[in-house]
């Protein structure tokens, strides 16, 4: 059992889509983690699984003394039917995310862990205007550039481009964009993970990293010069590397995080290494945000078979990151 490590405040957990599997995983997560850390759920208590022991709190500071899952109550407009999202709940889901952000930014919570949302349900029920969870969080934070990291104990990987067609990747992958991704990742590795002068491996875009121009020139024309310029400024960068040889165990020992050029180049290795335990982390926000690396899984909602492994990992990751923030603020890292 991992020993409890103090942080300034408990972790806030936003409930996500009540009809999905998120609320089914919070009970097992509390059972696994309540001796290690303090966290509380923001949700409508009516939506919780019937057999889930919980206690209502009115302030996040009360989470530390809770003897069952601490729940900060939020009224929703509808009931929760597993597998079937109710449009009446859409605004409640959005409001809980905003409330969680407010609590973290005010210091009442040390990090936000978000349970999965269903974007179509939010759009249909409340006119949700954002492409996804991350973009909404960036909007609330007033941040225009955020980066997604997927992490497990054996790999941290950042896709430079995410949910766009593969045909759009080359024009989206500008030098300015890639530089911002690298810089945000570098800063987060230092601040959020306690790594001094971290090592970052950068993948190529093309097969075999372009093979000297035979399979594309992006590496020669943009990626390699950018790496050289940033390395000259003091960053420990390597690449552009052939993506098919940079994710095996021996290669991973040579870097602290990898930058991939597109979605599948990043997600295939981490889902292969640790399918159930991967954590989604948003870098570039002025607060810590982690999330399980799975969706609402409506097809299994209500069956009691949802795997809490990713949520447990996300809460542990949030706590570890919060501890690094505390130590860094006191000059201990």
Residue pairs with C-beta under 8 A, 6 or more apart in sequence:
1 35
1 36
2 36
2 316
3 36
4 35
4 36
4 37
5 36
5 37
5 319
5 323
7 37
7 38
7 110
7 319
7 322
7 323
7 326
8 107
8 110
8 322
8 326
9 60
9 61
9 107
9 108
9 109
9 110
10 37
10 38
10 39
10 40
10 60
10 61
10 63
10 64
10 70
10 109
10 110
11 37
11 38
11 39
11 40
11 109
11 110
11 111
11 112
11 113
11 315
11 318
11 319
11 322
12 39
12 40
12 42
12 60
12 72
12 100
12 103
12 104
12 109
12 111
12 112
12 113
13 26
13 39
13 40
13 41
13 42
13 100
13 112
13 113
13 114
13 115
13 315
14 42
14 96
14 97
14 99
14 100
14 112
14 113
14 114
14 115
15 22
15 23
15 41
15 42
15 43
15 44
15 47
15 74
15 93
15 96
15 115
16 22
16 23
16 93
16 114
16 115
16 116
16 117
16 296
17 85
17 89
17 93
17 115
17 116
17 117
17 118
17 121
17 296
18 43
18 44
18 47
18 76
18 80
18 85
18 86
18 89
18 92
18 93
19 80
19 81
19 82
19 83
19 84
19 85
19 86
19 89
19 118
19 121
19 296
19 298
19 301
20 85
20 115
20 116
20 118
20 295
20 296
20 297
20 298
20 301
21 116
21 294
21 296
21 297
21 300
21 301
21 306
22 115
22 116
22 292
22 296
22 311
23 43
23 47
23 48
23 49
23 52
23 80
23 115
24 49
24 301
24 302
24 304
24 306
25 115
25 292
25 306
25 307
25 308
25 311
26 41
26 52
26 69
26 115
26 308
26 311
27 49
27 52
27 53
27 69
28 308
28 312
29 308
29 311
29 312
29 315
30 39
30 68
30 69
32 308
32 312
33 39
33 312
33 315
33 316
36 316
36 319
37 315
37 316
37 319
38 63
38 64
38 70
39 63
39 70
39 113
39 315
40 57
40 60
40 63
40 66
40 69
40 70
40 71
40 72
40 109
41 54
41 69
41 70
41 71
41 72
42 71
42 72
42 74
42 96
42 99
42 100
43 71
43 72
43 73
43 74
43 96
44 73
44 74
44 75
44 76
44 80
44 92
45 54
45 56
45 71
45 73
46 76
46 79
46 80
47 76
47 79
47 80
48 54
48 71
52 69
53 68
53 69
54 68
54 69
54 70
54 71
55 66
55 67
55 68
55 69
55 70
55 71
56 71
56 72
56 73
57 63
57 66
57 70
57 71
57 72
58 72
59 108
60 72
60 103
60 108
60 109
61 108
62 70
63 70
72 99
74 92
74 95
74 96
74 99
75 92
76 88
76 89
76 92
76 93
77 86
77 88
77 89
77 91
77 92
78 86
78 87
78 88
78 89
79 86
80 86
80 89
82 298
82 301
82 302
82 303
83 298
83 299
83 301
83 302
84 298
85 118
85 121
85 125
85 296
85 298
86 125
87 121
87 124
87 125
87 126
88 125
89 121
89 125
90 121
90 122
90 124
90 125
90 126
90 128
91 125
91 126
93 117
93 121
93 122
93 126
94 122
94 126
94 128
94 136
97 114
97 117
97 133
97 136
97 137
97 140
98 140
100 109
100 112
100 114
101 112
101 137
101 140
101 141
101 287
103 109
103 112
104 110
104 111
104 112
104 287
104 288
105 141
105 286
105 287
110 288
110 318
110 319
110 322
110 325
110 326
111 287
111 288
111 289
111 290
111 318
111 319
111 321
111 322
112 137
112 287
112 288
112 289
112 290
112 318
113 289
113 290
113 291
113 311
113 314
113 315
113 318
114 133
114 137
114 289
114 290
114 291
115 291
115 292
115 311
116 291
116 292
116 294
116 295
116 296
116 297
117 133
117 296
118 295
118 296
118 298
119 128
119 131
119 132
119 133
122 128
123 129
128 136
130 136
130 139
131 163
132 163
133 291
134 146
134 148
134 282
137 146
137 282
137 285
137 289
138 144
138 145
138 146
138 282
138 284
138 285
141 285
141 286
141 287
143 284
143 285
143 286
145 180
145 184
145 284
146 184
146 282
146 283
146 284
146 285
147 158
147 180
147 181
147 184
147 185
147 188
147 282
147 283
147 284
148 158
148 159
148 162
148 280
148 281
148 282
148 283
149 156
149 157
149 158
149 185
149 188
149 257
149 280
149 281
149 282
149 283
150 156
150 157
150 158
150 159
150 266
150 267
150 270
150 278
150 279
150 280
150 281
150 293
151 157
151 270
151 278
151 279
151 281
151 317
152 270
152 273
152 274
152 277
152 278
152 279
152 313
153 274
153 277
154 249
154 252
154 273
154 274
155 247
155 252
155 258
155 269
155 270
155 273
155 274
156 189
156 193
156 256
156 257
156 258
157 257
157 258
157 259
157 260
157 266
157 267
157 269
157 270
158 181
158 185
158 257
158 258
158 259
158 260
158 266
158 283
159 260
159 261
159 262
159 263
159 265
159 266
159 267
160 173
160 177
160 178
160 181
160 259
160 260
160 261
160 262
161 168
161 169
161 172
161 173
161 261
161 262
161 263
162 263
163 263
164 172
164 263
166 262
169 205
169 261
169 262
170 205
170 218
173 205
173 218
173 222
173 261
174 222
175 222
175 226
178 222
178 223
178 226
178 259
179 226
179 230
181 259
182 200
182 202
182 226
182 230
182 235
182 237
182 259
183 230
184 283
184 284
185 200
185 257
185 259
185 283
186 198
186 200
186 235
187 283
188 281
188 283
188 284
189 195
189 198
189 200
189 256
189 257
190 196
190 197
190 198
191 324
191 325
191 328
192 281
192 283
192 288
192 321
192 324
192 325
193 256
193 320
193 321
193 324
194 324
194 327
194 328
194 333
195 256
196 333
197 234
197 236
198 236
198 256
198 257
199 236
199 238
199 254
199 255
199 256
199 257
200 235
200 236
200 237
200 238
200 255
200 256
200 257
200 258
200 259
201 237
201 238
201 239
201 241
201 246
201 251
201 254
201 255
201 257
201 258
201 259
202 223
202 227
202 237
202 238
202 239
202 240
202 241
202 258
202 259
203 209
203 239
203 240
203 241
203 242
203 243
203 246
203 258
203 259
203 260
203 261
203 265
204 210
204 218
204 219
204 223
204 239
204 240
204 241
204 242
204 243
204 261
205 216
205 218
205 219
205 223
205 240
205 261
205 262
206 215
206 216
206 218
206 219
207 215
207 242
207 244
208 215
208 242
208 244
209 219
209 239
209 240
209 241
209 242
209 243
210 216
210 217
210 218
210 219
210 220
210 240
212 220
213 220
219 240
223 239
223 240
224 239
224 240
227 237
227 238
227 239
227 240
230 237
231 237
238 254
238 255
239 259
243 260
243 261
243 265
245 251
246 252
246 258
247 258
247 269
247 273
252 258
258 266
260 266
270 278
270 293
271 278
271 293
276 307
276 309
276 310
277 309
277 310
277 313
278 293
278 310
278 313
279 290
279 291
279 292
279 293
279 310
279 313
279 314
279 317
280 290
280 291
280 292
280 293
280 314
281 289
281 290
281 291
281 317
281 321
282 289
282 290
282 291
288 318
288 321
288 322
288 325
289 318
290 314
290 315
290 317
290 318
290 321
291 314
292 310
292 311
292 313
292 314
293 310
293 314
294 307
294 310
297 306
300 306
324 333
327 333
